[in-house]
């Protein structure tokens, strides 16, 4: 078994990986309960149960979230990076020669597109937007 390390240059946003999960409220028991009951008087189970599910906008096959590339940092970071992958560097690439260019108009267009998708979901944070170096070990 081998280990592969890649470094990605991402133009996008850094989010907590907790945003990948959403709480779905389901009935806790099959009995009909009066409004406001926290527990069922017949079986004693909670009236509602919150189940954590993955956000429906995640496409695991293409590793995208809201149609943007999604990279999860190493297991200890607790972060997910969402945006455009600008460059990918392998373990044996020369890190002294990293060079990339993204025009101002392209950055502005991408910012507008990303912000418009994340703002309604309350996931937008302008302080977390920019260029990120992401290490992915697989």
C-alpha positions in Angstrom: 0.0 0.0 0.0 1.4 3.3 -1.0 0.7 6.9 0.1 0.2 9.7 -2.3 0.6 13.3 -1.4 -0.6 16.2 -3.6 -0.7 19.9 -3.0 -3.5 21.8 -4.7 -3.7 25.6 -5.3 -7.4 26.5 -4.8 -9.2 29.8 -5.5 -12.1 29.5 -3.2 -13.4 29.3 0.4 -12.3 27.3 3.4 -15.3 25.9 5.3 -15.7 23.6 8.3 -16.4 20.1 7.2 -19.5 20.2 9.5 -21.3 22.1 6.7 -21.3 18.9 4.7 -24.0 17.5 7.1 -27.5 18.7 7.6 -30.0 17.7 10.3 -33.2 16.1 9.0 -36.1 16.0 11.5 -38.0 12.7 11.4 -40.8 11.4 13.7 -39.4 9.5 16.7 -42.2 7.0 16.9 -45.2 5.9 14.8 -47.9 7.2 17.2 -49.9 10.4 16.5 -48.8 13.0 19.1 -50.4 16.2 20.2 -48.5 19.3 19.2 -45.8 20.4 21.6 -45.2 16.9 23.1 -41.5 16.2 23.4 -42.0 12.5 24.2 -44.6 10.0 23.2 -47.0 9.1 26.2 -47.4 5.6 24.8 -43.9 4.4 24.1 -41.7 7.1 25.8 -39.7 7.8 22.7 -38.8 11.4 21.6 -41.4 12.9 19.4 -38.7 14.0 16.9 -35.3 12.6 16.0 -32.7 14.6 14.2 -30.7 12.5 11.7 -27.4 13.8 10.2 -27.3 13.4 6.5 -25.0 14.7 3.9 -26.0 17.9 2.2 -28.0 17.1 -1.0 -25.8 19.4 -3.1 -22.8 17.1 -2.6 -21.8 15.0 -5.6 -19.4 12.4 -4.3 -18.7 10.9 -7.7 -17.3 14.1 -9.0 -16.2 15.5 -5.7 -18.2 18.7 -6.0 -20.4 20.7 -3.7 -22.8 23.2 -5.3 -21.0 22.4 -8.6 -17.6 23.6 -7.3 -14.5 21.4 -6.7 -14.4 20.1 -3.2 -11.2 19.1 -1.4 -11.0 17.9 2.1 -7.8 18.7 3.9 -6.0 16.2 5.9 -8.0 14.3 8.6 -6.8 16.6 11.4 -7.8 20.0 9.7 -11.5 19.6 9.9 -11.8 21.7 6.8 -13.2 21.5 3.3 -12.1 23.7 0.5 -14.6 24.7 -2.2 -13.6 26.5 -5.4 -11.5 26.2 -8.6 -8.4 24.1 -8.6 -5.7 26.3 -10.2 -2.8 23.9 -9.9 -2.0 20.4 -8.7 1.5 19.5 -7.5 2.7 16.0 -6.9 5.1 14.8 -4.3 8.0 14.8 -6.8 7.3 18.2 -8.4 9.7 21.1 -7.8 7.9 23.4 -5.4 10.4 26.2 -6.1 8.8 26.7 -9.6 5.2 27.3 -8.7 3.7 29.9 -11.1 0.1 30.5 -11.9 -2.0 33.4 -13.1 -5.7 34.2 -12.8 -7.0 37.5 -14.3 -8.8 40.0 -12.2 -11.9 39.7 -14.2 -11.9 35.9 -13.9 -11.4 36.2 -10.1 -14.3 38.7 -9.8 -16.6 36.5 -11.9 -15.8 33.4 -9.9 -16.2 35.3 -6.6 -19.7 36.4 -7.7 -20.7 32.9 -8.8 -19.4 31.2 -5.6 -20.9 33.9 -3.3 -24.3 33.6 -5.0 -24.5 29.9 -4.3 -23.2 30.0 -0.7 -24.9 33.1 0.6 -28.5 31.8 0.6 -27.2 28.7 2.5 -25.5 30.9 5.1 -22.1 29.4 4.2 -20.4 32.5 2.9 -17.6 34.1 4.8 -15.5 36.7 3.0 -12.6 36.3 5.4 -12.3 32.6 4.4 -12.2 33.4 0.6 -8.9 33.5 -1.3 -6.1 31.3 -2.5 -5.4 28.2 -0.5 -2.7 25.6 -0.6 -4.4 22.3 0.3 -2.4 19.1 1.1 -4.3 15.9 0.3 -2.9 12.6 1.4 -4.4 9.4 0.0 
